[in-house]
Amino acid sequence: YDGTGRQQVLANSHYLLHPHSLSVFEDKIYWTDRQLNRVLKANKFRGNNETIVSQLVSQPLSVHVHHRALQPEMENPCENHECDHLCLLSRRPQGYVCKCRPGYRLVEGKTCINEDNPYLMVIKSTQIID
């Protein structure tokens, strides 16, 4: 895309003093304004119907749209896992990787066994020294 045919949607608006973040969803454009301390929206094609979404935000820095339509439908690979402790999503072919909590180590990719980690602690009066 070379930028031809672009249109200015919002300009010289009393709701557009110090825009900071921008998000687009369906036919709306959302933005934050740090000077007004507001989250606002307008029609993304014409810039009309400017509306305050929230004015209860102190210095809004970012706006994101979360909607079911934006989330991919897929099964949770961790739902039927065989991990002892933690199942984390991964790019591996099975879609997950097993991990263990501190003090344990992973054996055979899914089993966690207690691991003794000896360490030396040096104490001087009321001070612990590494």
C-alpha positions as CSV (number, residue, x, y, z in Angstrom):
1,Y,0.0,0.0,0.0
2,D,1.5,3.3,-1.1
3,G,-0.8,5.6,0.9
4,T,-2.9,7.0,-2.0
5,G,-6.5,7.6,-1.2
6,R,-5.9,8.2,2.5
7,Q,-8.3,10.5,4.3
8,Q,-8.0,12.6,7.4
9,V,-10.6,11.4,9.8
10,L,-10.2,13.7,12.9
11,A,-8.7,17.2,13.0
12,N,-9.3,20.3,15.0
13,S,-11.5,18.5,17.5
14,H,-11.9,19.7,21.1
15,Y,-11.5,15.9,22.0
16,L,-8.1,15.7,20.2
17,L,-5.7,17.7,22.3
18,H,-2.9,15.2,23.1
19,P,-3.7,11.8,21.6
20,H,-1.4,9.1,22.8
21,S,-2.6,5.6,21.9
22,L,-4.9,4.4,19.1
23,S,-6.9,1.2,18.4
24,V,-9.3,0.3,15.7
25,F,-12.2,-2.2,15.9
26,E,-15.1,-2.6,13.5
27,D,-16.2,0.9,12.4
28,K,-14.8,2.7,15.5
29,I,-11.5,4.3,16.2
30,Y,-10.5,4.5,19.9
31,W,-7.8,6.8,21.4
32,T,-6.5,8.1,24.7
33,D,-5.9,11.8,25.3
34,R,-3.4,12.5,28.1
35,Q,-4.4,16.1,28.4
36,L,-8.1,15.4,28.8
37,N,-7.5,12.2,30.8
38,R,-10.0,10.4,28.7
39,V,-10.6,7.4,26.4
40,L,-12.6,8.4,23.4
41,K,-14.1,6.9,20.2
42,A,-15.4,8.1,16.8
43,N,-16.5,6.6,13.5
44,K,-13.3,5.5,11.7
45,F,-14.5,6.5,8.3
46,R,-15.9,10.0,8.9
47,G,-14.7,11.0,12.4
48,N,-18.2,11.8,13.5
49,N,-20.0,10.6,16.6
50,E,-17.1,11.5,18.9
51,T,-17.9,10.0,22.3
52,I,-16.2,9.8,25.7
53,V,-15.8,6.1,26.6
54,S,-14.2,6.8,30.0
55,Q,-13.1,9.9,31.8
56,L,-12.2,8.1,35.1
57,V,-8.7,7.4,33.9
58,S,-5.7,9.3,35.2
59,Q,-3.2,9.8,32.4
60,P,-4.3,7.0,30.0
61,L,-1.3,5.8,28.1
62,S,-2.7,2.9,26.1
63,V,-6.0,1.5,24.7
64,H,-6.6,-2.0,23.5
65,V,-9.7,-3.7,22.2
66,H,-10.4,-7.2,23.4
67,H,-13.3,-8.9,21.8
68,R,-14.2,-12.5,21.1
69,A,-14.1,-11.9,17.4
70,L,-10.4,-11.0,17.7
71,Q,-9.4,-14.2,19.6
72,P,-8.6,-17.3,17.6
73,E,-10.8,-20.3,18.3
74,M,-8.7,-23.3,19.3
75,E,-8.5,-26.1,21.8
76,N,-6.4,-25.6,24.9
77,P,-3.4,-28.0,24.6
78,C,-2.9,-27.9,28.4
79,E,-6.4,-29.1,29.1
80,N,-5.4,-32.8,28.9
81,H,-1.7,-32.6,29.7
82,E,0.3,-35.0,31.8
83,C,2.5,-32.4,33.5
84,D,3.2,-32.8,37.2
85,H,3.3,-29.1,38.0
86,L,3.0,-26.5,35.3
87,C,1.7,-26.7,31.7
88,L,2.7,-23.7,29.6
89,L,1.7,-22.9,26.0
90,S,4.5,-23.4,23.6
91,R,5.3,-23.4,19.9
92,R,6.3,-27.1,20.1
93,P,4.3,-29.5,18.0
94,Q,2.2,-30.7,21.0
95,G,1.4,-27.0,21.8
96,Y,2.7,-27.0,25.4
97,V,5.7,-27.6,27.6
98,C,5.9,-28.9,31.1
99,K,7.8,-27.1,33.8
100,C,8.5,-27.6,37.5
101,R,8.2,-25.3,40.5
102,P,11.5,-24.3,42.3
103,G,13.2,-27.1,44.1
104,Y,12.2,-29.7,41.6
105,R,13.6,-30.7,38.2
106,L,11.9,-32.1,35.1
107,V,12.5,-35.7,34.2
108,E,11.3,-37.3,30.9
109,G,9.5,-34.1,29.9
110,K,6.6,-34.3,32.3
111,T,7.6,-35.6,35.7
112,C,8.9,-33.4,38.5
113,I,11.2,-34.8,41.2
114,N,12.5,-33.2,44.3
115,E,16.0,-31.9,43.8
116,D,18.4,-31.1,46.7
117,N,20.4,-28.0,45.9
118,P,23.0,-27.6,48.5
119,Y,24.1,-24.0,49.2
120,L,26.4,-22.1,51.5
121,M,25.0,-19.3,53.6
122,V,27.4,-17.0,55.4
123,I,26.1,-15.0,58.3
124,K,27.9,-12.3,60.1
125,S,26.3,-10.9,63.3
126,T,22.8,-9.8,62.0
127,Q,23.8,-9.7,58.3
128,I,23.4,-12.4,55.6
129,I,26.2,-12.3,53.1
130,D,26.0,-13.9,49.7
